Amino acid sequence: MRPLLIKNGLAVDPSGEARRDLLLEGGKVTLLSPKIEPPPGCEVFDAAGMWVFPGFVDLHVHAREPGGEAAETMATAAASAAAGGVTSILLMPNTSPAMDSPALLKKYSAKAARCPVNVYLSAAATRGRAGRAPAPLAALKRAGARAFTDDGTSINPSLLPGLIRTAAALGLPLMDHPEDFSVTGPGVAAPGAARRLGLAPIPPEAEEFAVLRGLLAAAANGPLHLQHLSLASSAGLLRRAKALGWPVTAETCPHYFALCDRDIKRDDANFKMKPPLRAAADRAALLRAIADGTIDAIATDHAPHEARLKKAGFAAAPFGIIGLETLAPLCVTRLVLARRISRVRLAQLLSGNPARILGLAGKGSLNPGSDADITVIDPRRLRRVPSGFVSKSANSPFIGLPLRGWPALTVAGGRIVFRAGGTV
Ligand SMILES: [Zn+2]
């Protein structure tokens, strides 16, 4: 592997930013300095006018393998991540069968190791994600699991305290999809959109109840990470929990700060996901929570589905949208260029904090000694979201939207895994 020198860029780290050259050798960052002369045989990338981040870490990706390979595979999810500037992804265990056995974890960990970006597997927190009995967390950790969650469904509240304590003892994060299904019922959209389009509503209490329950369980038992928060009330509860020192972290997703339920103009299931797009006031509150540190990380909840399934209409189509390839430009355009947050805060949300939550030593920083996972963003390049993606699926509500801040170069483990407009 040739050394790679990234020259003339603005190095944006969770701890600060400065004009710096960056030298990558042997899979590590070896030098970060105002001016570095290229060593012999070194490849040089000119990042003048660009922003150089520690590789983005996405805590929430559905790669659909095994069982849903028509929509995505680990290989296509990893390629989509590379194209999106994402160098590490955490896969969700709601595959078919669910990732709840050490044998499955071992098999797919081996497959993950062959992907061009860092692919980490989460395991189910309960057997079959059914919420009846805890999964064998210690054995799953030995088989390669990096986190536990029943994502797609909320962890059974009666098992949650014990699972929090077990995961904490193992040193791995426990993550919860906060949704009370008895409140969701047959709902498919937020009440405003549901009324307008004649659909069944998902009341906000479906998320609120589960968030409150999760926060209380964390206060009494140990760390818990809340997935895809979407409400002003969730952000408010989380802010208070953190002020009390409770061991909680949380993510939100680009669609919750970039869209609201008024953006659903017609029966288009590419706007259907869980939790649903919320009211404009929720979006505004989430933007504040992203800016003030209440929200720790932005994750995509990349959820590919076959086009034929999404064509079934809002009521019948499955929940979920893809997100890996639109993550960077949505964050750059709607957060940084819109002056909601600084570039340094973006480095915390996309790199530093998710790496810390997942316990990835060596990631989330540009400091020498860190892993050579790098995302170079071009803030000037204006481009509409294309209708075709590297992902095997194209269920995105953002197609056609003009955005700035597309990835120019993605480096994982010192290797170039994506280069805009060029071959790797
Ligand atoms: Zn979920």
Residues whose N, C-alpha, C, O or C-beta is under 5 A from the ligand:
A	BS01	ZN	D151 G152 H177 K274
